[in-house]
Amino acid sequence: MTSYLARRAAQAIVVVIGVMIVTFVIIHMIPGSAARAALGVHATSSRVAIFNTTYGLDKPLYVQFADYVVALFHGNFGISYTLQQPVSTLIAQRLPGDVLLLGVSTVLAVAIAIPMGIYQAVKRNRLSDQLLDGVSFTLYTMPDFFIAFLLIALFSVQLHIFPPEAPAAATLGGMLADPRGLVLPIATLTVSNLAGYSRYMRSAAIDVLAEDFLRTARAKGLPERLVLSRHVLRNSILPIVTLIGLTFPNIVAGAVIAETVFNYQGMGLLFFQAATSHDYPVLLGTTLIIGAATVVGNLAADVAYGILDPRIRHGN
Amino acid sequence: MATSEVTPAAGAEAQQEVRRGTRTSPFRVWAANRRAQAGVAIVVALAAFCFLGPFFYHTNQVTVNLNDATLPPGPGHPLGTDGDGYDVLGRLMVGGQSSLELGFAVAIATTVIGTLYGAIAGWAGGIVDVVMMRVIDTFLALPTLVLLLILVTIFTPNLLMIIALLTALSWLGTARLVRGEVLSVRVREYVQAAKVLGSGRWWTIRRHLVPNALGVIVVSATFTVANAILMLSVLSFLGLGLPPPSADWGSMLTNGLDYLFDGYWWMVYPPAVILIVTLIAFNLIGEAARESLDVRLR
């Protein structure tokens, strides 16, 4: 177990370094356009030259990369071209909002998907299962932005219950002061994740239902309720842990969409605005955080799985 | 009672199904699957609608005509017109062409690149395999959408460019699957046995590797079609898709959403429905294919 974890951690570090190289190379594919993007197409060439010198863009790429890595270890992600603020400050401002958005929606999606999947597995191939399957299949294929607009059309335009805009405040306290604005962004991500999780949960529970230890549990006279809550639930929850780790990139992509639709002050919106304004330091910083979070998330899921599953915990 | 589901009778039935499964080719099982049939029927109908439809239903999809803008469905315009005066039904056909072309082009390119990469990594093994797989891990650590948005802001999008970018980001999954398949086939006992009996490398590839990997490849290609069409619609939604006057369902939907609050439903729901039906159709085909490969699920 320990050597396995050490190997996984070493792999994770390699991947994080890879992410740094990849984002750096992609973003510098067209040198010089950063200055044009920040200063406008009518900027004089001397202003462009000053911009490039100020941000170190006139140095060779490998020097820029080395500088960047050294700066990263000092917690310095650079200065935003458009917002004139340190990228680390911008990210630190937005991060709590994302933890709130992703955390709540993921917990909600799992909390609904688990009973839904077990229910469908028990009622396998009956009408209720097929109906729920049709619903989750449709939601699963639906683009996230369309889910968001359906929710807006229903709850904002028709029923006037929830506003179509997230709270304008960027701080966590400010967001929580306007809880009604949080409902639709969280609901969008919950629905979008729920569809995949419940389908996965259904098939995991079907596998568990066919296990020998369930026959034993029933044979020793355990009531069906306890069979489901003790044996089926506990055993089919395990793969969900891994699934959350693996689907983290999807969750992040969903957050970019949801934050753009609802104008939610999170890192996804920051990233999107940086992409459209060619704000390279912000793009680089947010992408790096997203990549690192994915790698750490996968690693954490592996570790959690090892702790939760006695077969792995005690094995070598 | 739920307990009856694990009686010995059910077990025997399952065994019988497995036995039948080993004799039937996965393709036949797939073709007999009602989900697969529905999916294929929808895709054929969609292709006919998009590529043959314009021959029978002539509309102007090139020049803006503001006199005819936002007309509700009625005679002459069965699905009304959009904010630029384009006929919505005719635009669905034209938009579908780029969506379907993109989906299939990305799937084919992805399959070729992913299969080659995965096969090489799996076959070479050792340090080559490790390096090649870490490269994939690196790209998979970043959401496709995030990488795509960065690339689209650097390269000016047109249909070919979006096909190239989506391919560059979609082959990773296929490569990983194919590599896994190659690795597992190499160590399977019947392949080892064949090797002991003197079968050559090409025999192993032709008789064992290709048939085993083919299913996985087909399944992943089907999902790639759906995913590419979805990604195009997301790009269009974010305003980074195909530039006008070219049309796709995603940009139609996005333009329509601007009018949603005015009650112009015919600009929103037709592209939304056709987009979602298309995605469902390809997912149905893919899921049925995956099920037909999994002997346990047959």
Interface residues (C-beta under 8 A of the other chain):
Chain A: Q11 V14 V15 V16 G18 V19 I21 V22 T23 I26 I27 M29 I30 S33 V122 F137 T138 Y140 T141 M142 P143 D144 F145 F146 F149 A153 V157 L209 A210 L214 R215 R218 E224 P249 N250 V252 A253 V256 I257 T260 F271 F272 A275 T276 H278 L283 T287 I290 G291 T294 V295 N298
Chain B: M1 A2 T3 E5 V6 R134 V135 D137 T138 F139 L140 A141 L142 P143 T144 L145 V146 L147 L149 I150 L151 V152 T153 I154 A226 L230 S233 V234 F237 L238 G239 L240 G250 L253 L257 L260 F261 V268 A272 L275 I276 L279 I280 N283
